[in-house]
């Protein structure tokens, strides 16, 4: 996957990803219209499908709501790169089929850069700066969740294969 970088700081919590005032729906397309709205009111109108968020420490902290990764994925974010993620967000993201990558060097990546992620090689390539970074490998099962489109789709395929 390859996309333009949108940069956010440390401790981006689930309320900044999708504000609580929009949680009266679980419709992904509705949630997508308001992603990161309180952090950057114009974010959704500026970003394009396939873009990548690069953030600081502790991305996705706050509540355990699944709405946050659902909204990001529905908005078209193809991946998130951060040094650390809140554990519940980490698991929720994979369960929703949103790939996330832990990379300490996010501070070296600038907003507007183009990055390519090679999941098989375990690399983030900053095309704009001609730099390559290695990320912590994603467990095979979690890679299967992303490939399937999330936990529900993975389970459907598993059930179909056994039927």
OpenMM code with the backbone's topology and positions (N, CA, C; nanometers):
from openmm import Vec3, app, unit

residues = "UNK UNK UNK UNK UNK UNK UNK UNK UNK UNK UNK UNK UNK UNK UNK UNK UNK UNK UNK UNK UNK UNK UNK UNK UNK UNK UNK UNK UNK UNK UNK UNK UNK UNK UNK UNK UNK UNK UNK UNK UNK UNK UNK UNK UNK UNK UNK UNK UNK UNK UNK UNK UNK UNK UNK UNK UNK UNK UNK UNK UNK UNK UNK UNK UNK UNK UNK UNK UNK UNK UNK UNK UNK UNK UNK UNK UNK UNK UNK UNK UNK UNK UNK UNK UNK UNK UNK UNK UNK UNK UNK UNK UNK UNK UNK UNK UNK UNK UNK UNK UNK UNK UNK UNK UNK UNK UNK UNK UNK UNK UNK UNK UNK UNK UNK UNK UNK UNK UNK UNK UNK UNK UNK UNK UNK UNK UNK UNK UNK UNK UNK UNK UNK UNK UNK UNK UNK UNK UNK UNK UNK UNK UNK UNK UNK UNK UNK UNK UNK UNK UNK UNK UNK UNK UNK UNK UNK UNK UNK UNK UNK UNK UNK".split()
positions = [
    Vec3(0.0834, -0.1177, 0.0000),
    Vec3(0.0000, 0.0000, 0.0000),
    Vec3(0.0879, 0.1241, 0.0000),
    Vec3(0.0392, 0.2276, -0.0610),
    Vec3(0.1142, 0.3526, -0.0710),
    Vec3(0.0166, 0.4687, -0.0626),
    Vec3(0.0574, 0.5745, 0.0081),
    Vec3(-0.0305, 0.6895, 0.0194),
    Vec3(0.0388, 0.8117, 0.0751),
    Vec3(-0.0344, 0.9200, 0.0720),
    Vec3(0.0117, 1.0470, 0.1272),
    Vec3(-0.0026, 1.0429, 0.2790),
    Vec3(0.0927, 1.1037, 0.3463),
    Vec3(0.0954, 1.1053, 0.4926),
    Vec3(0.0195, 1.2246, 0.5482),
    Vec3(-0.0638, 1.1955, 0.6481),
    Vec3(-0.1274, 1.2961, 0.7331),
    Vec3(-0.0721, 1.2735, 0.8719),
    Vec3(-0.0175, 1.3781, 0.9294),
    Vec3(0.0579, 1.3660, 1.0538),
    Vec3(-0.0230, 1.4172, 1.1722),
    Vec3(-0.0220, 1.3391, 1.2801),
    Vec3(-0.0867, 1.3753, 1.4057),
    Vec3(0.0096, 1.3470, 1.5195),
    Vec3(-0.0127, 1.4102, 1.6327),
    Vec3(0.0794, 1.4011, 1.7455),
    Vec3(0.0537, 1.2827, 1.8375),
    Vec3(0.1008, 1.2980, 1.9606),
    Vec3(0.0870, 1.1949, 2.0639),
    Vec3(-0.0546, 1.1946, 2.1205),
    Vec3(-0.0921, 1.0814, 2.1760),
    Vec3(-0.2161, 1.0662, 2.2538),
    Vec3(-0.3423, 1.1065, 2.1778),
    Vec3(-0.3490, 1.0704, 2.0512),
    Vec3(-0.4726, 1.0914, 1.9748),
    Vec3(-0.5724, 0.9868, 2.0254),
    Vec3(-0.6728, 1.0352, 2.0979),
    Vec3(-0.7664, 0.9407, 2.1594),
    Vec3(-0.8862, 0.9137, 2.0689),
    Vec3(-0.9662, 0.8173, 2.1103),
    Vec3(-1.0793, 0.7764, 2.0270),
    Vec3(-1.1817, 0.8883, 2.0117),
    Vec3(-1.1890, 0.9806, 2.1074),
    Vec3(-1.2800, 1.0951, 2.0924),
    Vec3(-1.2312, 1.1919, 1.9850),
    Vec3(-1.1004, 1.2010, 1.9647),
    Vec3(-1.0490, 1.2848, 1.8556),
    Vec3(-1.0659, 1.2142, 1.7214),
    Vec3(-1.0564, 1.0822, 1.7217),
    Vec3(-1.0736, 1.0071, 1.5971),
    Vec3(-1.2180, 1.0182, 1.5496),
    Vec3(-1.3124, 0.9925, 1.6396),
    Vec3(-1.4546, 1.0100, 1.6088),
    Vec3(-1.5232, 1.0582, 1.7365),
    Vec3(-1.5684, 1.1801, 1.7351),
    Vec3(-1.6268, 1.2439, 1.8537),
    Vec3(-1.7518, 1.1695, 1.9008),
    Vec3(-1.7714, 1.1685, 2.0312),
    Vec3(-1.8840, 1.0977, 2.0922),
    Vec3(-2.0184, 1.1452, 2.0387),
    Vec3(-2.0270, 1.2705, 1.9960),
    Vec3(-2.1555, 1.3219, 1.9475),
    Vec3(-2.2031, 1.2503, 1.8209),
    Vec3(-2.1153, 1.1752, 1.7552),
    Vec3(-2.1533, 1.1026, 1.6339),
    Vec3(-2.1800, 0.9543, 1.6596),
    Vec3(-2.1767, 0.9144, 1.7838),
    Vec3(-2.1909, 0.7719, 1.8143),
    Vec3(-2.3350, 0.7253, 1.8214),
    Vec3(-2.4265, 0.8083, 1.7758),
    Vec3(-2.5659, 0.7660, 1.7690),
    Vec3(-2.5909, 0.6796, 1.6453),
    Vec3(-2.4861, 0.6524, 1.5692),
    Vec3(-2.4948, 0.5624, 1.4544),
    Vec3(-2.3741, 0.4701, 1.4538),
    Vec3(-2.3907, 0.3548, 1.3976),
    Vec3(-2.2760, 0.2665, 1.3746),
    Vec3(-2.2565, 0.2468, 1.2242),
    Vec3(-2.3262, 0.3287, 1.1451),
    Vec3(-2.3138, 0.3251, 0.9998),
    Vec3(-2.1764, 0.3811, 0.9608),
    Vec3(-2.0929, 0.2943, 0.9059),
    Vec3(-1.9545, 0.3310, 0.8754),
    Vec3(-1.9438, 0.4542, 0.7855),
    Vec3(-2.0291, 0.4637, 0.6849),
    Vec3(-2.0200, 0.5772, 0.5923),
    Vec3(-2.0535, 0.7096, 0.6606),
    Vec3(-2.1417, 0.7067, 0.7587),
    Vec3(-2.1743, 0.8276, 0.8354),
    Vec3(-2.0585, 0.8659, 0.9266),
    Vec3(-2.0013, 0.7672, 0.9942),
    Vec3(-1.8878, 0.7928, 1.0826),
    Vec3(-1.7696, 0.8500, 1.0038),
    Vec3(-1.7500, 0.7980, 0.8841),
    Vec3(-1.6372, 0.8408, 0.8005),
    Vec3(-1.6387, 0.9899, 0.7708),
    Vec3(-1.7548, 1.0496, 0.7660),
    Vec3(-1.7673, 1.1922, 0.7357),
    Vec3(-1.7092, 1.2809, 0.8459),
    Vec3(-1.6842, 1.2245, 0.9635),
    Vec3(-1.6437, 1.3050, 1.0788),
    Vec3(-1.5095, 1.2626, 1.1393),
    Vec3(-1.4330, 1.1818, 1.0676),
    Vec3(-1.3037, 1.1350, 1.1177),
    Vec3(-1.2110, 1.2529, 1.1453),
    Vec3(-1.1525, 1.2548, 1.2610),
    Vec3(-1.0523, 1.3530, 1.3042),
    Vec3(-1.1054, 1.4965, 1.3042),
    Vec3(-1.2347, 1.5129, 1.3012),
    Vec3(-1.2977, 1.6441, 1.2883),
    Vec3(-1.2563, 1.7426, 1.3983),
    Vec3(-1.2444, 1.6960, 1.5222),
    Vec3(-1.2082, 1.7877, 1.6303),
    Vec3(-1.0582, 1.8182, 1.6337),
    Vec3(-0.9782, 1.7375, 1.5674),
    Vec3(-0.8342, 1.7626, 1.5577),
    Vec3(-0.8024, 1.8484, 1.4352),
    Vec3(-0.8716, 1.8222, 1.3248),
    Vec3(-0.8549, 1.8966, 1.2003),
    Vec3(-0.9902, 1.8969, 1.1283),
    Vec3(-1.0680, 2.0042, 1.1430),
    Vec3(-1.2034, 2.0077, 1.0874),
    Vec3(-1.2113, 1.9826, 0.9364),
    Vec3(-1.1031, 2.0033, 0.8638),
    Vec3(-1.1044, 1.9854, 0.7190),
    Vec3(-1.0399, 1.8545, 0.6742),
    Vec3(-1.0036, 1.7700, 0.7694),
    Vec3(-0.9294, 1.6481, 0.7372),
    Vec3(-0.9982, 1.5643, 0.6297),
    Vec3(-1.1255, 1.5340, 0.6483),
    Vec3(-1.1962, 1.4453, 0.5551),
    Vec3(-1.2023, 1.5053, 0.4149),
    Vec3(-1.2132, 1.6354, 0.4041),
    Vec3(-1.2195, 1.6970, 0.2718),
    Vec3(-1.0813, 1.7049, 0.2058),
    Vec3(-0.9751, 1.6997, 0.2850),
    Vec3(-0.8394, 1.7084, 0.2302),
    Vec3(-0.7817, 1.5725, 0.1934),
    Vec3(-0.8135, 1.4710, 0.2713),
    Vec3(-0.7528, 1.3398, 0.2500),
    Vec3(-0.8153, 1.2682, 0.1311),
    Vec3(-0.7445, 1.1678, 0.0830),
    Vec3(-0.7940, 1.0853, -0.0268),
    Vec3(-0.7890, 0.9389, 0.0162),
    Vec3(-0.8754, 0.8599, -0.0437),
    Vec3(-0.8765, 0.7161, -0.0165),
    Vec3(-0.7359, 0.6598, -0.0416),
    Vec3(-0.6872, 0.5822, 0.0524),
    Vec3(-0.5536, 0.5242, 0.0408),
    Vec3(-0.4473, 0.5995, 0.1184),
    Vec3(-0.4814, 0.7188, 0.1689),
    Vec3(-0.3840, 0.7950, 0.2476),
    Vec3(-0.3525, 0.7230, 0.3784),
    Vec3(-0.2445, 0.7667, 0.4404),
    Vec3(-0.1912, 0.6997, 0.5591),
    Vec3(-0.1743, 0.8015, 0.6710),
    Vec3(-0.2148, 0.7636, 0.7906),
    Vec3(-0.1917, 0.8479, 0.9081),
    Vec3(-0.0622, 0.8051, 0.9736),
    Vec3(0.0219, 0.9028, 1.0033),
    Vec3(0.1432, 0.8812, 1.0820),
    Vec3(0.1265, 0.9648, 1.2076),
    Vec3(0.1412, 0.9011, 1.3221),
    Vec3(0.1125, 0.9691, 1.4483),
    Vec3(0.2229, 0.9449, 1.5500),
    Vec3(0.2063, 1.0100, 1.6637),
    Vec3(0.2996, 0.9931, 1.7742),
    Vec3(0.2587, 0.8770, 1.8637),
    Vec3(0.3085, 0.8815, 1.9853),
    Vec3(0.2857, 0.7751, 2.0837),
    Vec3(0.1385, 0.7608, 2.1212),
    Vec3(0.0999, 0.6392, 2.1551),
    Vec3(-0.0268, 0.6085, 2.2211),
    Vec3(-0.1491, 0.6415, 2.1355),
    Vec3(-0.1410, 0.6163, 2.0054),
    Vec3(-0.2542, 0.6429, 1.9172),
    Vec3(-0.3708, 0.5524, 1.9556),
    Vec3(-0.4908, 0.6098, 1.9602),
    Vec3(-0.6111, 0.5320, 1.9880),
    Vec3(-0.6414, 0.5106, 2.1346),
    Vec3(-0.5793, 0.5901, 2.2204),
    Vec3(-0.6073, 0.5767, 2.3634),
    Vec3(-0.7496, 0.6254, 2.3908),
    Vec3(-0.7974, 0.6032, 2.5102),
    Vec3(-0.9320, 0.6465, 2.5451),
    Vec3(-1.0253, 0.5286, 2.5586),
    Vec3(-1.1425, 0.5410, 2.5041),
    Vec3(-1.2440, 0.4370, 2.5215),
    Vec3(-1.2152, 0.3166, 2.4330),
    Vec3(-1.2897, 0.2112, 2.4590),
    Vec3(-1.2697, 0.0869, 2.3845),
    Vec3(-1.3587, 0.0778, 2.2612),
    Vec3(-1.4232, 0.1868, 2.2242),
    Vec3(-1.5194, 0.1813, 2.1142),
    Vec3(-1.4556, 0.1378, 1.9828),
    Vec3(-1.5260, 0.0522, 1.9136),
    Vec3(-1.4808, 0.0058, 1.7828),
    Vec3(-1.5085, 0.1081, 1.6737),
    Vec3(-1.5867, 0.2097, 1.7060),
    Vec3(-1.6212, 0.3120, 1.6074),
    Vec3(-1.4962, 0.3797, 1.5491),
    Vec3(-1.3921, 0.3943, 1.6300),
    Vec3(-1.2729, 0.4665, 1.5840),
    Vec3(-1.2067, 0.3977, 1.4642),
    Vec3(-1.1676, 0.2700, 1.4737),
    Vec3(-1.1084, 0.2082, 1.3543),
    Vec3(-1.2081, 0.1904, 1.2402),
    Vec3(-1.3354, 0.1697, 1.2737),
    Vec3(-1.4370, 0.1586, 1.1687),
    Vec3(-1.4429, 0.2886, 1.0889),
    Vec3(-1.4460, 0.4022, 1.1577),
    Vec3(-1.4549, 0.5322, 1.0917),
    Vec3(-1.3314, 0.5605, 1.0068),
    Vec3(-1.2136, 0.5307, 1.0596),
    Vec3(-1.0896, 0.5532, 0.9844),
    Vec3(-1.0869, 0.4711, 0.8560),
    Vec3(-1.1212, 0.3437, 0.8694),
    Vec3(-1.1206, 0.2568, 0.7521),
    Vec3(-1.2252, 0.3022, 0.6507),
    Vec3(-1.3445, 0.3348, 0.6979),
    Vec3(-1.4519, 0.3782, 0.6075),
    Vec3(-1.4176, 0.5095, 0.5373),
    Vec3(-1.3402, 0.5950, 0.6045),
    Vec3(-1.2988, 0.7218, 0.5426),
    Vec3(-1.1959, 0.7006, 0.4319),
    Vec3(-1.1333, 0.5830, 0.4305),
    Vec3(-1.0364, 0.5528, 0.3259),
    Vec3(-0.8924, 0.5496, 0.3718),
    Vec3(-0.8698, 0.5652, 0.5016),
    Vec3(-0.7326, 0.5537, 0.5523),
    Vec3(-0.6867, 0.4099, 0.5307),
    Vec3(-0.5733, 0.3917, 0.4646),
    Vec3(-0.5288, 0.2558, 0.4333),
    Vec3(-0.4437, 0.1951, 0.5435),
    Vec3(-0.3836, 0.2787, 0.6290),
    Vec3(-0.3001, 0.2274, 0.7372),
    Vec3(-0.2677, 0.3408, 0.8337),
    Vec3(-0.2255, 0.3009, 0.9524),
    Vec3(-0.1785, 0.3967, 1.0525),
    Vec3(-0.0429, 0.3481, 1.1003),
    Vec3(0.0485, 0.4432, 1.1101),
    Vec3(0.1837, 0.4146, 1.1587),
    Vec3(0.2066, 0.5013, 1.2814),
    Vec3(0.2488, 0.4399, 1.3907),
    Vec3(0.2778, 0.5135, 1.5142),
    Vec3(0.3784, 0.4321, 1.5957),
    Vec3(0.4519, 0.4985, 1.6853),
    Vec3(0.5457, 0.4232, 1.7695),
    Vec3(0.4742, 0.3252, 1.8623),
    Vec3(0.3576, 0.3672, 1.9163),
    Vec3(0.2794, 0.2808, 2.0037),
    Vec3(0.1315, 0.3080, 1.9839),
    Vec3(0.0526, 0.2080, 2.0132),
    Vec3(-0.0929, 0.2168, 2.0061),
    Vec3(-0.1501, 0.1727, 2.1397),
    Vec3(-0.2636, 0.2306, 2.1763),
    Vec3(-0.3363, 0.1790, 2.2918),
    Vec3(-0.3734, 0.0345, 2.2585),
    Vec3(-0.3596, -0.0535, 2.3545),
    Vec3(-0.3787, -0.1967, 2.3289),
    Vec3(-0.5182, -0.2298, 2.2758),
    Vec3(-0.6221, -0.1703, 2.3315),
    Vec3(-0.7564, -0.2028, 2.2843),
    Vec3(-0.7773, -0.1518, 2.1420),
    Vec3(-0.7221, -0.0349, 2.1089),
    Vec3(-0.7317, 0.0153, 1.9722),
    Vec3(-0.6552, -0.0771, 1.8779),
    Vec3(-0.5384, -0.1231, 1.9202),
    Vec3(-0.4560, -0.2134, 1.8397),
    Vec3(-0.5386, -0.3344, 1.7969),
    Vec3(-0.6023, -0.3965, 1.8936),
    Vec3(-0.6802, -0.5166, 1.8629),
    Vec3(-0.8056, -0.4824, 1.7815),
    Vec3(-0.8744, -0.3754, 1.8182),
    Vec3(-0.9934, -0.3352, 1.7440),
    Vec3(-0.9604, -0.3050, 1.5975),
    Vec3(-0.8467, -0.2407, 1.5736),
    Vec3(-0.8079, -0.2076, 1.4364),
    Vec3(-0.7935, -0.3346, 1.3528),
    Vec3(-0.7230, -0.4321, 1.4047),
    Vec3(-0.7073, -0.5569, 1.3304),
    Vec3(-0.8407, -0.6292, 1.3151),
    Vec3(-0.9227, -0.6259, 1.4183),
    Vec3(-1.0545, -0.6894, 1.4087),
    Vec3(-1.1406, -0.6256, 1.3003),
    Vec3(-1.1194, -0.4977, 1.2733),
    Vec3(-1.1944, -0.4271, 1.1693),
    Vec3(-1.1242, -0.4334, 1.0336),
    Vec3(-1.0040, -0.4913, 1.0284),
    Vec3(-0.9301, -0.5026, 0.9027),
    Vec3(-0.8508, -0.3789, 0.8672),
    Vec3(-0.8210, -0.2958, 0.9675),
    Vec3(-0.7413, -0.1742, 0.9451),
    Vec3(-0.5978, -0.2031, 0.9869),
    Vec3(-0.5043, -0.2074, 0.8933),
    Vec3(-0.3660, -0.2377, 0.9301),
    Vec3(-0.2980, -0.1209, 1.0016),
    Vec3(-0.2298, -0.1541, 1.1095),
    Vec3(-0.1543, -0.0546, 1.1859),
    Vec3(-0.0137, -0.1090, 1.2083),
    Vec3(0.0818, -0.0183, 1.2141),
    Vec3(0.2223, -0.0578, 1.2206),
    Vec3(0.2948, 0.0218, 1.3269),
    Vec3(0.3687, -0.0475, 1.4107),
    Vec3(0.4474, 0.0191, 1.5143),
    Vec3(0.5860, 0.0499, 1.4590),
    Vec3(0.6185, 0.1787, 1.4595),
    Vec3(0.7452, 0.2258, 1.4048),
    Vec3(0.7949, 0.3422, 1.4894),
    Vec3(0.9106, 0.3263, 1.5501),
    Vec3(0.9648, 0.4289, 1.6395),
    Vec3(1.0005, 0.5581, 1.5662),
    Vec3(1.0362, 0.5482, 1.4404),
    Vec3(1.0891, 0.6636, 1.3669),
    Vec3(0.9830, 0.7527, 1.3023),
    Vec3(0.8618, 0.7515, 1.3509),
    Vec3(0.7581, 0.8333, 1.2870),
    Vec3(0.7915, 0.9817, 1.2876),
    Vec3(0.8706, 1.0257, 1.3828),
    Vec3(0.9071, 1.1672, 1.3907),
    Vec3(0.9850, 1.2103, 1.2655),
    Vec3(1.0485, 1.1168, 1.1961),
    Vec3(1.1265, 1.1477, 1.0766),
    Vec3(1.0407, 1.1603, 0.9504),
    Vec3(0.9152, 1.1195, 0.9597),
    Vec3(0.8254, 1.1239, 0.8448),
    Vec3(0.7425, 1.2516, 0.8526),
    Vec3(0.7386, 1.3268, 0.7441),
    Vec3(0.6697, 1.4560, 0.7424),
    Vec3(0.5322, 1.4456, 0.6778),
    Vec3(0.4415, 1.5350, 0.7211),
    Vec3(0.3114, 1.5423, 0.6559),
    Vec3(0.3332, 1.5768, 0.5093),
    Vec3(0.2595, 1.5093, 0.4241),
    Vec3(0.2722, 1.5314, 0.2803),
    Vec3(0.3664, 1.4349, 0.2116),
    Vec3(0.4533, 1.3683, 0.2884),
    Vec3(0.5403, 1.2666, 0.2297),
    Vec3(0.4544, 1.1550, 0.1722),
    Vec3(0.5102, 1.0840, 0.0780),
    Vec3(0.4477, 0.9621, 0.0275),
    Vec3(0.5225, 0.8452, 0.0873),
    Vec3(0.4474, 0.7542, 0.1499),
    Vec3(0.5096, 0.6344, 0.2056),
    Vec3(0.4460, 0.5104, 0.1442),
    Vec3(0.5275, 0.4078, 0.1327),
    Vec3(0.4817, 0.2771, 0.0862),
    Vec3(0.5084, 0.1775, 0.1987),
    Vec3(0.4142, 0.0906, 0.2227),
    Vec3(0.4282, -0.0103, 0.3271),
    Vec3(0.4341, -0.1468, 0.2607),
    Vec3(0.5422, -0.2175, 0.2873),
    Vec3(0.5597, -0.3538, 0.2381),
    Vec3(0.5433, -0.4461, 0.3585),
    Vec3(0.4240, -0.5013, 0.3735),
    Vec3(0.3958, -0.5839, 0.4907),
    Vec3(0.4790, -0.7107, 0.4913),
    Vec3(0.5027, -0.7688, 0.3751),
    Vec3(0.5800, -0.8932, 0.3686),
    Vec3(0.7252, -0.8710, 0.4090),
    Vec3(0.7827, -0.7594, 0.3658),
    Vec3(0.9225, -0.7291, 0.3995),
    Vec3(0.9357, -0.6624, 0.5360),
    Vec3(0.8236, -0.6162, 0.5920),
    Vec3(0.8285, -0.5467, 0.7213),
    Vec3(0.8939, -0.4102, 0.7092),
    Vec3(0.8603, -0.3383, 0.6007),
    Vec3(0.9250, -0.2095, 0.5760),
    Vec3(0.8246, -0.0981, 0.5483),
    Vec3(0.8599, 0.0195, 0.5978),
    Vec3(0.7943, 0.1431, 0.5592),
    Vec3(0.8971, 0.2193, 0.4770),
    Vec3(0.8618, 0.2483, 0.3534),
    Vec3(0.9530, 0.3193, 0.2641),
    Vec3(0.8997, 0.4610, 0.2468),
    Vec3(0.9776, 0.5585, 0.2914),
    Vec3(0.9405, 0.6976, 0.2691),
    Vec3(0.9917, 0.7328, 0.1296),
    Vec3(0.9019, 0.7286, 0.0334),
    Vec3(0.9373, 0.7532, -0.1062),
    Vec3(0.9882, 0.8957, -0.1234),
    Vec3(0.9274, 0.9904, -0.0534),
    Vec3(0.9652, 1.1316, -0.0653),
    Vec3(1.1060, 1.1589, -0.0168),
    Vec3(1.1475, 1.0890, 0.0874),
    Vec3(1.2796, 1.1128, 0.1460),
    Vec3(1.3810, 1.0034, 0.1123),
    Vec3(1.3381, 0.9024, 0.0384),
    Vec3(1.4241, 0.7893, 0.0014),
    Vec3(1.4854, 0.7235, 0.1258),
    Vec3(1.4010, 0.6975, 0.2261),
    Vec3(1.4443, 0.6294, 0.3483),
    Vec3(1.3565, 0.5076, 0.3705),
    Vec3(1.4171, 0.4035, 0.4249),
    Vec3(1.3445, 0.2807, 0.4557),
    Vec3(1.3592, 0.2492, 0.6028),
    Vec3(1.2467, 0.2098, 0.6651),
    Vec3(1.2439, 0.1758, 0.8074),
    Vec3(1.1858, 0.0360, 0.8234),
    Vec3(1.2363, -0.0372, 0.9184),
    Vec3(1.1832, -0.1695, 0.9523),
    Vec3(1.0825, -0.1545, 1.0651),
    Vec3(0.9685, -0.2243, 1.0552),
    Vec3(0.8712, -0.2224, 1.1637),
    Vec3(0.8596, -0.3603, 1.2270),
    Vec3(0.8055, -0.3604, 1.3473),
    Vec3(0.7851, -0.4858, 1.4190),
    Vec3(0.6908, -0.5738, 1.3380),
    Vec3(0.7253, -0.6996, 1.3201),
    Vec3(0.6394, -0.7876, 1.2403),
    Vec3(0.5001, -0.8019, 1.3009),
    Vec3(0.4035, -0.8150, 1.2134),
    Vec3(0.2655, -0.8360, 1.2550),
    Vec3(0.2444, -0.9866, 1.2668),
    Vec3(0.1877, -1.0318, 1.3770),
    Vec3(0.1628, -1.1763, 1.3901),
    Vec3(0.0816, -1.2291, 1.2717),
    Vec3(0.1104, -1.3505, 1.2312),
    Vec3(0.0480, -1.4091, 1.1120),
    Vec3(-0.1047, -1.4070, 1.1192),
    Vec3(-0.1609, -1.4397, 1.2351),
    Vec3(-0.3060, -1.4413, 1.2477),
    Vec3(-0.3639, -1.3016, 1.2246),
    Vec3(-0.2961, -1.1997, 1.2762),
    Vec3(-0.3468, -1.0635, 1.2588),
    Vec3(-0.3332, -1.0191, 1.1136),
    Vec3(-0.2322, -1.0666, 1.0453),
    Vec3(-0.2176, -1.0404, 0.9023),
    Vec3(-0.3334, -1.1048, 0.8262),
    Vec3(-0.3732, -1.2239, 0.8681),
    Vec3(-0.4862, -1.2916, 0.8047),
    Vec3(-0.6159, -1.2119, 0.8247),
    Vec3(-0.6310, -1.1501, 0.9417),
    Vec3(-0.7493, -1.0663, 0.9662),
    Vec3(-0.7541, -0.9489, 0.8695),
    Vec3(-0.6407, -0.8830, 0.8520),
    Vec3(-0.6341, -0.7686, 0.7596),
    Vec3(-0.6634, -0.8154, 0.6172),
    Vec3(-0.6010, -0.9249, 0.5765),
    Vec3(-0.6216, -0.9759, 0.4403),
    Vec3(-0.7675, -1.0112, 0.4150),
    Vec3(-0.8363, -1.0607, 0.5181),
    Vec3(-0.9765, -1.1005, 0.5042),
    Vec3(-1.0710, -0.9813, 0.5078),
    Vec3(-1.0242, -0.8677, 0.5584),
    Vec3(-1.1100, -0.7498, 0.5720),
    Vec3(-1.1657, -0.7331, 0.7116),
    Vec3(-1.1121, -0.8082, 0.8068),
    Vec3(-1.1554, -0.7970, 0.9457),
    Vec3(-1.1981, -0.9314, 1.0020),
    Vec3(-1.2253, -0.9333, 1.1311),
    Vec3(-1.2580, -1.0565, 1.2023),
    Vec3(-1.3859, -1.1218, 1.1516),
    Vec3(-1.4886, -1.0435, 1.1254),
    Vec3(-1.6156, -1.1016, 1.0806),
    Vec3(-1.5985, -1.1700, 0.9453),
    Vec3(-1.5316, -1.1022, 0.8532),
    Vec3(-1.5086, -1.1628, 0.7215),
    Vec3(-1.4187, -1.2856, 0.7320),
    Vec3(-1.3195, -1.2794, 0.8200),
    Vec3(-1.2317, -1.3944, 0.8427),
    Vec3(-1.3140, -1.5130, 0.8926),
    Vec3(-1.4017, -1.4883, 0.9896),
    Vec3(-1.4843, -1.5949, 1.0467),
    Vec3(-1.5780, -1.6532, 0.9405),
    Vec3(-1.6369, -1.5683, 0.8575),
    Vec3(-1.7245, -1.6167, 0.7508),
    Vec3(-1.6495, -1.7121, 0.6567),
    Vec3(-1.5269, -1.6761, 0.6214),
    Vec3(-1.4477, -1.7606, 0.5320),
    Vec3(-1.4123, -1.8929, 0.5994),
    Vec3(-1.3786, -1.8872, 0.7270),
    Vec3(-1.3456, -2.0082, 0.8014),
    Vec3(-1.4671, -2.1020, 0.8078),
    Vec3(-1.5822, -2.0467, 0.8352),
    Vec3(-1.7052, -2.1272, 0.8435),
    Vec3(-1.7382, -2.1876, 0.7070),
    Vec3(-1.7259, -2.1081, 0.6010),
    Vec3(-1.7547, -2.1561, 0.4668),
    Vec3(-1.6622, -2.2693, 0.4259),
    Vec3(-1.5364, -2.2616, 0.4663),
    Vec3(-1.4403, -2.3664, 0.4320),
    Vec3(-1.4712, -2.4974, 0.5037),
    Vec3(-1.5310, -2.4888, 0.6211),
    Vec3(-1.5600, -2.6085, 0.7002),
    Vec3(-1.6967, -2.6675, 0.6675),
    Vec3(-1.7763, -2.5926, 0.5914),
    Vec3(-1.9116, -2.6406, 0.5594),
    Vec3(-1.9115, -2.7402, 0.4456),
] * unit.nanometer
topology = app.Topology()
chain = topology.addChain("A")
for resn in residues:
    res = topology.addResidue(resn, chain)
    for name in ("N", "CA", "C"):
        topology.addAtom(name, app.Element.getBySymbol(name[0]), res)
